[in-house]
């Protein structure tokens, strides 16, 4: 096995080391399984990504611990001359492993989440977000270096503001991600991007979700980096919202061993049950299956 995982489509390479052995990269399988030494219970992981020199990708961290949290490079270090033909970007601090009884997961809901966000901007305004991070969905039995696209679309100039149209309804609105426009490195890429003027209807900026039948739900958003086993929000027939967790999804895992849901998926469920201690927190649904 190699110590670098190559994500072909975005042309991004990533490596992982233990929090107490930053200089030793761990082997990673083609499916992203990290070879943690036997007998070691990780307390955290360092994550590094390699990007082609002179490319148009900016690596940032999102403050997931804050509602509408922004993007920043403050907790990252760039090494532009350390590796031939590539720029290296590495976390200052390791991704934290959380433990509560038998439950083990990597910390997502914080200003130092379990992933890095890689934003790529083409000259014509086409934009893609690829996230790379470290997860365990089986309480630390298996650790994975995982990467996936989280947004695809195109930027347009709408008067004095910039708007983003998703490639299709699967990606949702750009609104919750628009803080990337405030990052200086991304602003530098914007300087030579030729954005077309926006002349379409506002609905294309936030394509509506289908209204599910009674007893069904539609996925609003879902991320395998969230919670302990993946987490998201679904909309019910009456318009209310509930949580959905990966552990409650009765579907087989994908080729990488991860249970996935996507925006717009229509799902069935057995019931909604109380979840969380925060006042007003929505319930979660259980015994979830995909319908379409």
C-alpha positions as a Python dict, from the first residue, in 0.01 Angstrom:
ca = {
    (1, 'X'): (0, 0, 0),
    (2, 'X'): (99, 361, -53),
    (3, 'X'): (124, 643, 201),
    (4, 'X'): (-47, 882, -42),
    (5, 'X'): (-405, 848, -162),
    (6, 'X'): (-462, 991, -511),
    (7, 'X'): (-807, 1133, -585),
    (8, 'X'): (-791, 1127, -963),
    (9, 'X'): (-1076, 1353, -1073),
    (10, 'X'): (-983, 1661, -869),
    (11, 'X'): (-610, 1573, -902),
    (12, 'X'): (-556, 1591, -527),
    (13, 'X'): (-328, 1371, -317),
    (14, 'X'): (-363, 1329, 58),
    (15, 'X'): (-163, 1174, 341),
    (16, 'X'): (-227, 1100, 708),
    (17, 'X'): (-8, 1073, 1017),
    (18, 'X'): (-83, 1010, 1384),
    (19, 'X'): (-105, 1308, 1616),
    (20, 'X'): (204, 1195, 1809),
    (21, 'X'): (405, 1093, 1499),
    (22, 'X'): (358, 1375, 1252),
    (23, 'X'): (669, 1280, 1055),
    (24, 'X'): (551, 924, 976),
    (25, 'X'): (280, 890, 714),
    (26, 'X'): (49, 590, 739),
    (27, 'X'): (-29, 350, 458),
    (28, 'X'): (-369, 389, 293),
    (29, 'X'): (-555, 134, 78),
    (30, 'X'): (-722, 212, -255),
    (31, 'X'): (-1054, 233, -65),
    (32, 'X'): (-909, 479, 185),
    (33, 'X'): (-860, 244, 481),
    (34, 'X'): (-577, 376, 700),
    (35, 'X'): (-330, 124, 842),
    (36, 'X'): (-312, 223, 1207),
    (37, 'X'): (-44, 23, 1393),
    (38, 'X'): (-186, -265, 1595),
    (39, 'X'): (-254, -177, 1957),
    (40, 'X'): (-263, 199, 1891),
    (41, 'X'): (-575, 395, 1991),
    (42, 'X'): (-537, 722, 1800),
    (43, 'X'): (-597, 1051, 1977),
    (44, 'X'): (-588, 1242, 1651),
    (45, 'X'): (-458, 1260, 1295),
    (46, 'X'): (-268, 1515, 1092),
    (47, 'X'): (-395, 1558, 737),
    (48, 'X'): (-189, 1692, 446),
    (49, 'X'): (-291, 1751, 84),
    (50, 'X'): (-78, 1790, -226),
    (51, 'X'): (-191, 2009, -515),
    (52, 'X'): (-27, 2060, -857),
    (53, 'X'): (185, 2375, -862),
    (54, 'X'): (31, 2680, -1025),
    (55, 'X'): (-315, 2523, -1010),
    (56, 'X'): (-645, 2692, -936),
    (57, 'X'): (-739, 2516, -612),
    (58, 'X'): (-752, 2681, -269),
    (59, 'X'): (-746, 2469, 48),
    (60, 'X'): (-930, 2607, 352),
    (61, 'X'): (-1101, 2498, 672),
    (62, 'X'): (-1464, 2578, 749),
    (63, 'X'): (-1572, 2667, 1100),
    (64, 'X'): (-1839, 2398, 1131),
    (65, 'X'): (-1879, 2471, 1502),
    (66, 'X'): (-2044, 2805, 1425),
    (67, 'X'): (-2370, 2852, 1237),
    (68, 'X'): (-2283, 3000, 897),
    (69, 'X'): (-1918, 2976, 999),
    (70, 'X'): (-1667, 3109, 751),
    (71, 'X'): (-1362, 2971, 575),
    (72, 'X'): (-1005, 3034, 685),
    (73, 'X'): (-645, 2933, 619),
    (74, 'X'): (-533, 3044, 967),
    (75, 'X'): (-490, 2686, 1093),
    (76, 'X'): (-312, 2566, 779),
    (77, 'X'): (47, 2593, 659),
    (78, 'X'): (145, 2598, 291),
    (79, 'X'): (480, 2457, 183),
    (80, 'X'): (510, 2564, -184),
    (81, 'X'): (869, 2445, -233),
    (82, 'X'): (884, 2132, -20),
    (83, 'X'): (769, 1881, -284),
    (84, 'X'): (869, 1885, -652),
    (85, 'X'): (577, 1977, -883),
    (86, 'X'): (332, 2003, -594),
    (87, 'X'): (226, 2245, -324),
    (88, 'X'): (183, 2091, 21),
    (89, 'X'): (-85, 2215, 261),
    (90, 'X'): (-94, 2079, 615),
    (91, 'X'): (-299, 2131, 930),
    (92, 'X'): (-140, 2310, 1226),
    (93, 'X'): (-335, 2098, 1471),
    (94, 'X'): (-449, 1737, 1436),
    (95, 'X'): (-805, 1625, 1377),
    (96, 'X'): (-929, 1524, 1721),
    (97, 'X'): (-1062, 1176, 1798),
    (98, 'X'): (-1358, 1186, 2036),
    (99, 'X'): (-1451, 900, 2269),
    (100, 'X'): (-1761, 852, 2484),
    (101, 'X'): (-1802, 502, 2623),
    (102, 'X'): (-1793, 266, 2326),
    (103, 'X'): (-1856, 548, 2078),
    (104, 'X'): (-1555, 673, 1880),
    (105, 'X'): (-1558, 939, 1605),
    (106, 'X'): (-1356, 1225, 1461),
    (107, 'X'): (-1457, 1575, 1564),
    (108, 'X'): (-1668, 1749, 1300),
    (109, 'X'): (-1868, 2018, 1478),
    (110, 'X'): (-1579, 2254, 1559),
    (111, 'X'): (-1355, 2526, 1415),
    (112, 'X'): (-1099, 2250, 1346),
    (113, 'X'): (-1320, 1989, 1176),
    (114, 'X'): (-1227, 1644, 1050),
    (115, 'X'): (-1183, 1757, 690),
    (116, 'X'): (-1026, 2010, 454),
    (117, 'X'): (-1224, 2197, 188),
    (118, 'X'): (-1059, 2221, -154),
    (119, 'X'): (-1222, 2485, -377),
    (120, 'X'): (-1135, 2483, -748),
    (121, 'X'): (-1226, 2776, -976),
    (122, 'X'): (-1192, 2763, -1354),
    (123, 'X'): (-1142, 3074, -1567),
    (124, 'X'): (-1503, 3056, -1690),
    (125, 'X'): (-1643, 3064, -1336),
    (126, 'X'): (-1706, 2690, -1302),
    (127, 'X'): (-1647, 2598, -939),
    (128, 'X'): (-1616, 2272, -746),
    (129, 'X'): (-1578, 2186, -379),
    (130, 'X'): (-1396, 1863, -291),
    (131, 'X'): (-1369, 1769, 76),
    (132, 'X'): (-1096, 1541, 215),
    (133, 'X'): (-1106, 1413, 570),
    (134, 'X'): (-1076, 1129, 818),
    (135, 'X'): (-1373, 935, 951),
    (136, 'X'): (-1464, 618, 1137),
    (137, 'X'): (-1818, 484, 1119),
    (138, 'X'): (-1754, 170, 1326),
    (139, 'X'): (-1626, 322, 1651),
    (140, 'X'): (-1258, 313, 1564),
    (141, 'X'): (-1237, -37, 1419),
    (142, 'X'): (-1170, 117, 1076),
    (143, 'X'): (-1025, 459, 999),
    (144, 'X'): (-1077, 605, 652),
    (145, 'X'): (-913, 878, 448),
    (146, 'X'): (-1215, 984, 246),
    (147, 'X'): (-1276, 1241, -26),
    (148, 'X'): (-1586, 1347, -216),
    (149, 'X'): (-1736, 1635, -410),
    (150, 'X'): (-1970, 1846, -200),
    (151, 'X'): (-2066, 2122, -447),
    (152, 'X'): (-2050, 2179, -822),
    (153, 'X'): (-2177, 2477, -1012),
    (154, 'X'): (-2087, 2807, -1171),
    (155, 'X'): (-2040, 3163, -1050),
    (156, 'X'): (-2212, 3458, -1218),
    (157, 'X'): (-2197, 3836, -1180),
    (158, 'X'): (-2529, 3976, -1062),
    (159, 'X'): (-2470, 4349, -1048),
    (160, 'X'): (-2224, 4415, -764),
    (161, 'X'): (-2264, 4068, -613),
    (162, 'X'): (-2148, 3722, -718),
    (163, 'X'): (-2402, 3439, -720),
    (164, 'X'): (-2354, 3064, -762),
    (165, 'X'): (-2585, 2838, -962),
    (166, 'X'): (-2563, 2468, -868),
    (167, 'X'): (-2506, 2222, -1150),
    (168, 'X'): (-2834, 2058, -1051),
    (169, 'X'): (-3064, 2030, -748),
    (170, 'X'): (-2839, 1763, -590),
    (171, 'X'): (-2587, 2028, -484),
    (172, 'X'): (-2825, 2277, -327),
    (173, 'X'): (-2778, 2650, -283),
    (174, 'X'): (-2437, 2819, -287),
    (175, 'X'): (-2558, 3057, -15),
    (176, 'X'): (-2420, 2859, 283),
    (177, 'X'): (-2081, 2836, 109),
    (178, 'X'): (-2051, 3190, -28),
    (179, 'X'): (-1803, 3284, 248),
    (180, 'X'): (-1532, 3132, 27),
    (181, 'X'): (-1560, 3457, -173),
    (182, 'X'): (-1408, 3637, 126),
    (183, 'X'): (-1087, 3428, 136),
    (184, 'X'): (-791, 3630, -8),
    (185, 'X'): (-641, 3335, -197),
    (186, 'X'): (-976, 3267, -363),
    (187, 'X'): (-1020, 3635, -440),
    (188, 'X'): (-689, 3619, -624),
    (189, 'X'): (-828, 3341, -846),
    (190, 'X'): (-1138, 3553, -906),
    (191, 'X'): (-929, 3833, -1055),
    (192, 'X'): (-878, 3653, -1386),
    (193, 'X'): (-1206, 3459, -1389),
    (194, 'X'): (-1449, 3578, -1656),
    (195, 'X'): (-1792, 3558, -1497),
    (196, 'X'): (-2099, 3581, -1717),
    (197, 'X'): (-2378, 3818, -1613),
    (198, 'X'): (-2670, 3656, -1432),
    (199, 'X'): (-2982, 3663, -1652),
    (200, 'X'): (-3178, 3365, -1519),
    (201, 'X'): (-3458, 3318, -1266),
    (202, 'X'): (-3380, 3320, -894),
    (203, 'X'): (-3520, 2967, -849),
    (204, 'X'): (-3216, 2827, -1035),
    (205, 'X'): (-2993, 2951, -751),
    (206, 'X'): (-3177, 2730, -501),
    (207, 'X'): (-3368, 2454, -683),
    (208, 'X'): (-3665, 2343, -470),
    (209, 'X'): (-3685, 1996, -324),
    (210, 'X'): (-3979, 1770, -404),
    (211, 'X'): (-4253, 1755, -142),
    (212, 'X'): (-4263, 1398, -7),
    (213, 'X'): (-4584, 1207, 46),
    (214, 'X'): (-4710, 1158, 400),
    (215, 'X'): (-4489, 906, 580),
    (216, 'X'): (-4188, 985, 365),
    (217, 'X'): (-3909, 1244, 375),
    (218, 'X'): (-3668, 1411, 134),
    (219, 'X'): (-3301, 1471, 213),
    (220, 'X'): (-3211, 1840, 246),
    (221, 'X'): (-2841, 1779, 314),
    (222, 'X'): (-2622, 1497, 437),
    (223, 'X'): (-2249, 1457, 498),
    (224, 'X'): (-2056, 1144, 586),
    (225, 'X'): (-1814, 1367, 782),
    (226, 'X'): (-2090, 1472, 1023),
    (227, 'X'): (-2187, 1328, 1360),
    (228, 'X'): (-2054, 984, 1451),
    (229, 'X'): (-2170, 785, 1147),
    (230, 'X'): (-2276, 1054, 901),
    (231, 'X'): (-2549, 1310, 964),
    (232, 'X'): (-2794, 1535, 784),
    (233, 'X'): (-3133, 1704, 777),
    (234, 'X'): (-3445, 1580, 600),
    (235, 'X'): (-3777, 1750, 529),
    (236, 'X'): (-4106, 1580, 613),
    (237, 'X'): (-4442, 1608, 434),
    (238, 'X'): (-4553, 1895, 660),
    (239, 'X'): (-4235, 2096, 595),
    (240, 'X'): (-4077, 2025, 935),
    (241, 'X'): (-3715, 1913, 968),
    (242, 'X'): (-3560, 1613, 1142),
    (243, 'X'): (-3212, 1469, 1174),
    (244, 'X'): (-3100, 1155, 998),
    (245, 'X'): (-2791, 958, 1106),
    (246, 'X'): (-2593, 708, 906),
    (247, 'X'): (-2640, 438, 1170),
    (248, 'X'): (-3018, 454, 1113),
    (249, 'X'): (-2997, 416, 732),
    (250, 'X'): (-3080, 60, 630),
    (251, 'X'): (-2887, 68, 304),
    (252, 'X'): (-2570, -115, 197),
    (253, 'X'): (-2246, 88, 199),
    (254, 'X'): (-2091, 214, -124),
    (255, 'X'): (-1765, 90, -279),
    (256, 'X'): (-1570, 271, -7),
    (257, 'X'): (-1769, 115, 275),
    (258, 'X'): (-1969, 430, 351),
    (259, 'X'): (-2346, 465, 377),
    (260, 'X'): (-2446, 768, 173),
    (261, 'X'): (-2751, 986, 126),
    (262, 'X'): (-2774, 1276, -118),
    (263, 'X'): (-2983, 1589, -138),
    (264, 'X'): (-3312, 1512, -307),
    (265, 'X'): (-3323, 1144, -208),
    (266, 'X'): (-3674, 1038, -110),
    (267, 'X'): (-3666, 808, 191),
    (268, 'X'): (-3904, 608, 405),
    (269, 'X'): (-3874, 576, 783),
    (270, 'X'): (-4036, 398, 1073),
    (271, 'X'): (-4076, 685, 1318),
    (272, 'X'): (-3927, 1008, 1450),
    (273, 'X'): (-3777, 991, 1799),
    (274, 'X'): (-3636, 1249, 2038),
    (275, 'X'): (-3273, 1339, 1986),
    (276, 'X'): (-3032, 1576, 2157),
    (277, 'X'): (-3048, 1770, 2480),
    (278, 'X'): (-3069, 2119, 2328),
    (279, 'X'): (-3409, 2283, 2373),
    (280, 'X'): (-3598, 2288, 2048),
    (281, 'X'): (-3365, 2043, 1877),
    (282, 'X'): (-3544, 1848, 1602),
    (283, 'X'): (-3603, 1475, 1645),
    (284, 'X'): (-3432, 1209, 1433),
    (285, 'X'): (-3585, 943, 1211),
    (286, 'X'): (-3498, 573, 1238),
    (287, 'X'): (-3514, 264, 1015),
    (288, 'X'): (-3447, 472, 706),
    (289, 'X'): (-3454, 330, 351),
    (290, 'X'): (-3414, 496, 13),
    (291, 'X'): (-3721, 508, -209),
    (292, 'X'): (-3577, 707, -499),
}
